[in-house]
Amino acid sequence: MKFFETSKYHSFKKSTYITLRWIGITGQLLAVNFVYLFLNSSFDFITSNLVIFLGILSNLYLIFIYKKTQLSDRSAFIFLFIDILQLGVLLYLSGGITNPFVIFILIPSVFSSSNLSLRTNTLLVILTIITIVFLTFNYQDLPINLNSDFHNNHYFYYSIPVSLIIALVFLNYFAMTFGTQSRLRKEALGKMEEVMAKEHELLSLGGQAAAAAHSLGTPLSTITIIAHDLMKQFKGQKELEKDIELLNSQVERCNEILKRLTLNPVEEDEFIDKDINIRDYLHEIISSFKEISKKEFVFNFDQDSNPKKISKSIEIVYGLRNFIGNANKFAKNSIFINLKSDSEFTELTVEDDGNGYPRDIVSKIGEPYLKSSYSKDKSKEGLGLGLFIGKTLLEKNFASVNCRNSKTRSGAEVIIRWKNKELFNI
């Protein structure tokens, strides 16, 4: 059993975490440089700044390289561990457990308690305890000499209430920020579950409709044959002919209704009942959009070399539909879908020729309740719930989803990528 939870529901918003880290890093820089430059205290100034610089680098990695909008359980543990380690080294260089700002060593584990899994939080608490014990017995002296009179050392004495006030404000800001986001995310996930429940209901109805079509096919054919015989038998009797013609037309109408209720009125519905490959998934989804859209769908699968089938997943179907539907909504004329796969990876790209994502939300794609201030067409403006649901469902099924503006066309681009060993084990 894996130690870290694979569920995407154990995660938190990357952008808010990055902001909180910038606040912490800024505070560290101010404290270290103020004590060294203005209080003329002697300590390992260069090493302290190098440790803070490593924190800056890890934040830049989150911004420019880590593309997901939510930090997974595993990723969150790694970065929170870096935070504990970084702050532990800074405290080691500046008095250890006697440094009044030692309270900040608690924040990473507090941060994880309401957002990550119990196992991850437990491990972070253990690491924090180990760090505290180490700093109790191993540290370099404070840069300010305590002498023998604690109360007469004003720098140290007043630094304790200052550190407590800063920690209080920081923790309250953290609690309010994540409380609001947790409520919004819970509401969005509730909508997603409602949508998926309806999707399962529709799927069940689709299966029932297919069964009804097969079951009613024979009696309707019998009625048609009898109606034709009656037409011959009562030829010339206009009143009866009208009734028989009406009967024939109603039989044809029943047949048309049953055809529309099923994906395939003649054979068993493979899309509902059987495992299919990603190419077939896309063919079915694109076909459904072609029936309601006048835009051109260009589907390229020349580089798709892996025909292996996967288990039927409503979540994958709905996730793909959301992204293709979004491209259809904002495209001017064409939607371009490219599928490529090999023995290790399967990658799907969805592009459109629209105006692309607004620049103020492009880095936040995948978060619920987004609203751009640059949107030109208010009729097409939404709250980002479709993208949130699509991204969450696909990531829950082991896909990595990268949303950006296309580098080759004018519109938006979504890159969905699976490792085959995870895709074929769904």
ABEGO torsion letter per residue (X at the ends): XBABBABAABBBBAAAAAAAAAAAAAAAAAAAAAAAAAAGBBBBAAAAAAAAAAAAAAAAAAAAABABABBBAAAAAAAAAAAAAAAAAAAAAAGEAABAAAAAAAAAAAAAAAABBAAAAAAAAAAAAAAAAAAAABBBBBABBAEABAAABAAAAAAAAAAAAAAAAAAAAAAAAAAAAAAAAAAAAAAAAAAAAAAAAAAAAAAAAAAAAAAAAAAAAAAAAAAAAAAAAABGBAAAAAAAAAAAAAAAAAAAAAAAABABAABBBAAAABBBBAAAAAAAAAAAAAAABABBBBBBAAABABABBBBBBAAAAAAAAAAAAAAAAABAABBBBBBBBBAABBBBBBBBABAEBBAAAAAABGBBGBBBAABABAAABBAGAAAAAAAAAAAAAGBBBBBBBBAABABBBBBBBBBAAAAAAX
